[in-house]
Amino acid sequence: MDAERCRELERYLRRVGDRWPIDEAIVGGAQVDDDRGAPPQRERGPEWVVLLVSDAFDGIPWLDRVYQAASLWDAAELGGHPADVHCYTPAEFARKRERLRIVRDVADRGLRLRPVAA
């Protein structure tokens, strides 16, 4: 992944981290797959998938946390593509990883980002 996109992902994590302390952040999707040499002739799926894991999400309705975290994504800085953002507590993440293929795929093959302390 080029340096500018890495910097923008770090800025995104900083914006999210200003609201909630993030324990784990993983990014995947077609853009990451492209960078890793995936063939162009494939079903792309979402261009960006972001998994955010934090104990601080406990007690916040899922749609509220996803809406807030997604609103901080700057698509213009990342190829004009929106992100499919998932925000889970650690327990929710463990369950979703077992049940949702997209979560499992990104958790297994995605790019782990260093959460930024608020």
BAVEXKOL-55496 format. One record per residue (C-alpha): residue number from 0; residue in one letter; chain; z, x, y. Coordinates in steps of 0.001 Angstrom, whole numbers, plus 524288, in hexadecimal, padded with zeros to 5 digits. Each point is the difference from the previous one (the first is absolute). Layout:
REM BAVEXKOL-55496
<rec pos="NUM" code="a" unit="A" up="Z" east="X" north="Y"/>
...
This chain:
REM BAVEXKOL-55496
<rec pos="0" code="m" unit="A" up="80000" east="80000" north="80000"/>
<rec pos="1" code="d" unit="A" up="7FC7A" east="80567" north="80D3F"/>
<rec pos="2" code="a" unit="A" up="80A93" east="80489" north="8094E"/>
<rec pos="3" code="e" unit="A" up="7FDD7" east="7F53C" north="80A09"/>
<rec pos="4" code="r" unit="A" up="801C9" east="7F524" north="7F60B"/>
<rec pos="5" code="c" unit="A" up="80C3F" east="806C4" north="7FAD6"/>
<rec pos="6" code="r" unit="A" up="80566" east="8009E" north="80DD8"/>
<rec pos="7" code="e" unit="A" up="7FD22" east="7F190" north="80222"/>
<rec pos="8" code="l" unit="A" up="806D1" east="7FC7B" north="7F33F"/>
<rec pos="9" code="e" unit="A" up="80BC5" east="807EC" north="804A7"/>
<rec pos="10" code="r" unit="A" up="7FFAA" east="7F8CA" north="80D15"/>
<rec pos="11" code="y" unit="A" up="7FF7C" east="7F314" north="7F8C0"/>
<rec pos="12" code="l" unit="A" up="80BD8" east="803C4" north="7F7DD"/>
<rec pos="13" code="r" unit="A" up="80718" east="803F0" north="80C61"/>
<rec pos="14" code="r" unit="A" up="7FD31" east="7F2A7" north="8060E"/>
<rec pos="15" code="v" unit="A" up="804D8" east="7F910" north="7F3C5"/>
<rec pos="16" code="g" unit="A" up="80B94" east="80947" north="7FF0C"/>
<rec pos="17" code="d" unit="A" up="80414" east="7FC05" north="80DBE"/>
<rec pos="18" code="r" unit="A" up="802CA" east="7F27C" north="7FA50"/>
<rec pos="19" code="w" unit="A" up="804B1" east="80327" north="7F24D"/>
<rec pos="20" code="p" unit="A" up="803DF" east="80C9B" north="7F926"/>
<rec pos="21" code="i" unit="A" up="7F57D" east="80200" north="7F5AA"/>
<rec pos="22" code="d" unit="A" up="80461" east="805AC" north="7F2F9"/>
<rec pos="23" code="e" unit="A" up="7F282" east="80148" north="7FA20"/>
<rec pos="24" code="a" unit="A" up="7F222" east="7FE93" north="80542"/>
<rec pos="25" code="i" unit="A" up="7F3A5" east="8008B" north="7F7CE"/>
<rec pos="26" code="v" unit="A" up="7F224" east="7FDC5" north="804B2"/>
<rec pos="27" code="g" unit="A" up="7F45B" east="7FCEF" north="7F77A"/>
<rec pos="28" code="g" unit="A" up="7F3B0" east="7F7ED" north="7FFFD"/>
<rec pos="29" code="a" unit="A" up="7F190" east="802FC" north="800E8"/>
<rec pos="30" code="q" unit="A" up="8018A" east="809DE" north="80B03"/>
<rec pos="31" code="v" unit="A" up="80966" east="80850" north="7F802"/>
<rec pos="32" code="d" unit="A" up="7F788" east="7FE66" north="7F3E5"/>
<rec pos="33" code="d" unit="A" up="7F41C" east="80483" north="807DD"/>
<rec pos="34" code="d" unit="A" up="80751" east="80C38" north="80432"/>
<rec pos="35" code="r" unit="A" up="80326" east="802BA" north="7F1D0"/>
<rec pos="36" code="g" unit="A" up="7F1C2" east="7FF5D" north="7FBCC"/>
<rec pos="37" code="a" unit="A" up="7FE9F" east="7F21D" north="7FADF"/>
<rec pos="38" code="p" unit="A" up="7F1C9" east="7FC33" north="7FDD0"/>
<rec pos="39" code="p" unit="A" up="7F9A5" east="7F7CF" north="80AB5"/>
<rec pos="40" code="q" unit="A" up="7FB18" east="7F5C6" north="7F650"/>
<rec pos="41" code="r" unit="A" up="80C85" east="7F8BB" north="7FD14"/>
<rec pos="42" code="e" unit="A" up="807A2" east="7F42B" north="80411"/>
<rec pos="43" code="r" unit="A" up="80722" east="80558" north="80BCD"/>
<rec pos="44" code="g" unit="A" up="80B2A" east="7F682" north="80186"/>
<rec pos="45" code="p" unit="A" up="80859" east="80154" north="80C46"/>
<rec pos="46" code="e" unit="A" up="7FCBB" east="80BDA" north="8084D"/>
<rec pos="47" code="w" unit="A" up="80E66" east="80325" north="80255"/>
<rec pos="48" code="v" unit="A" up="80BE1" east="7FBA5" north="7F840"/>
<rec pos="49" code="v" unit="A" up="80D4F" east="803E4" north="8052C"/>
<rec pos="50" code="l" unit="A" up="80C7D" east="7FEDF" north="7F810"/>
<rec pos="51" code="l" unit="A" up="80C7F" east="800F8" north="807DE"/>
<rec pos="52" code="v" unit="A" up="80D1C" east="80020" north="7F912"/>
<rec pos="53" code="s" unit="A" up="80CD8" east="7FE82" north="80737"/>
<rec pos="54" code="d" unit="A" up="80D93" east="7FAB0" north="7FD8A"/>
<rec pos="55" code="a" unit="A" up="7FF48" east="7FB15" north="80E02"/>
<rec pos="56" code="f" unit="A" up="7F64E" east="7F573" north="7FBD9"/>
<rec pos="57" code="d" unit="A" up="80AF2" east="7F91C" north="7F89F"/>
<rec pos="58" code="g" unit="A" up="802B3" east="7F2DE" north="80667"/>
<rec pos="59" code="i" unit="A" up="7F343" east="7FFE7" north="807CF"/>
<rec pos="60" code="p" unit="A" up="7F618" east="7F607" north="7FB18"/>
<rec pos="61" code="w" unit="A" up="7F496" east="806DB" north="7F97A"/>
<rec pos="62" code="l" unit="A" up="7F59A" east="7FA1B" north="808CF"/>
<rec pos="63" code="d" unit="A" up="80795" east="803DD" north="80C37"/>
<rec pos="64" code="r" unit="A" up="80117" east="80E3D" north="7FBEA"/>
<rec pos="65" code="v" unit="A" up="7F1BF" east="800A2" north="7FBBE"/>
<rec pos="66" code="y" unit="A" up="7FB56" east="7F9A9" north="80C9F"/>
<rec pos="67" code="q" unit="A" up="807F7" east="8095C" north="8085B"/>
<rec pos="68" code="a" unit="A" up="7FC10" east="80C29" north="7F852"/>
<rec pos="69" code="a" unit="A" up="7F1A3" east="7FC00" north="7FFB8"/>
<rec pos="70" code="s" unit="A" up="80006" east="7FD80" north="80EAB"/>
<rec pos="71" code="l" unit="A" up="80396" east="80E59" north="80203"/>
<rec pos="72" code="w" unit="A" up="7F3CE" east="804B3" north="7F89F"/>
<rec pos="73" code="d" unit="A" up="7F587" east="8055B" north="80929"/>
<rec pos="74" code="a" unit="A" up="7F355" east="7FCDA" north="7F8F0"/>
<rec pos="75" code="a" unit="A" up="7F7D9" east="805F3" north="80AF7"/>
<rec pos="76" code="e" unit="A" up="805F2" east="80D49" north="7FCF5"/>
<rec pos="77" code="l" unit="A" up="7FD78" east="7FEA4" north="7F168"/>
<rec pos="78" code="g" unit="A" up="7F199" east="7FCE0" north="7FF00"/>
<rec pos="79" code="g" unit="A" up="8011E" east="7F234" north="8053E"/>
<rec pos="80" code="h" unit="A" up="80606" east="7FB54" north="7F34F"/>
<rec pos="81" code="p" unit="A" up="80C36" east="7F791" north="7FF1E"/>
<rec pos="82" code="a" unit="A" up="80A93" east="80325" north="7F637"/>
<rec pos="83" code="d" unit="A" up="8053E" east="7F7BD" north="7F4FA"/>
<rec pos="84" code="v" unit="A" up="80E72" east="80290" north="802CC"/>
<rec pos="85" code="h" unit="A" up="80AB3" east="7FDA8" north="7F5EF"/>
<rec pos="86" code="c" unit="A" up="80E54" east="800EE" north="803FB"/>
<rec pos="87" code="y" unit="A" up="80A1C" east="80010" north="7F530"/>
<rec pos="88" code="t" unit="A" up="80E25" east="8030F" north="7FD82"/>
<rec pos="89" code="p" unit="A" up="8018D" east="809E6" north="7F4E2"/>
<rec pos="90" code="a" unit="A" up="80322" east="7F512" north="7F64F"/>
<rec pos="91" code="e" unit="A" up="7F43D" east="7F7F7" north="8045A"/>
<rec pos="92" code="f" unit="A" up="7F75D" east="80C0E" north="7FF19"/>
<rec pos="93" code="a" unit="A" up="80439" east="8026A" north="7F1F4"/>
<rec pos="94" code="r" unit="A" up="7FCB5" east="7F1E6" north="7FC5D"/>
<rec pos="95" code="k" unit="A" up="7F316" east="7FFA4" north="80764"/>
<rec pos="96" code="r" unit="A" up="7FBD4" east="80CF5" north="7FA20"/>
<rec pos="97" code="e" unit="A" up="8012A" east="7F9C6" north="7F297"/>
<rec pos="98" code="r" unit="A" up="7F94C" east="7F349" north="803B9"/>
<rec pos="99" code="l" unit="A" up="7F593" east="80308" north="80A22"/>
<rec pos="100" code="r" unit="A" up="7F4BF" east="808E4" north="7FC81"/>
<rec pos="101" code="i" unit="A" up="7FD3D" east="803F8" north="80E07"/>
<rec pos="102" code="v" unit="A" up="80E19" east="80450" north="801F3"/>
<rec pos="103" code="r" unit="A" up="80010" east="80758" north="7F322"/>
<rec pos="104" code="d" unit="A" up="7F2F6" east="806AE" north="802E6"/>
<rec pos="105" code="v" unit="A" up="80426" east="80473" north="80D8B"/>
<rec pos="106" code="a" unit="A" up="80D6C" east="80442" north="7FB24"/>
<rec pos="107" code="d" unit="A" up="7F9BE" east="807E4" north="7F506"/>
<rec pos="108" code="r" unit="A" up="7F437" east="805B5" north="8070F"/>
<rec pos="109" code="g" unit="A" up="802A1" east="7FE9B" north="80E7F"/>
<rec pos="110" code="l" unit="A" up="80370" east="80A16" north="80A17"/>
<rec pos="111" code="r" unit="A" up="80EA0" east="80123" north="801E8"/>
<rec pos="112" code="l" unit="A" up="80397" east="80168" north="80E35"/>
<rec pos="113" code="r" unit="A" up="80C6B" east="805B5" north="8055B"/>
<rec pos="114" code="p" unit="A" up="807BF" east="7F55B" north="806A5"/>
<rec pos="115" code="v" unit="A" up="80359" east="8035E" north="80E01"/>
<rec pos="116" code="a" unit="A" up="80E32" east="7FEC0" north="8040C"/>
<rec pos="117" code="a" unit="A" up="80252" east="7F6DD" north="80B67"/>
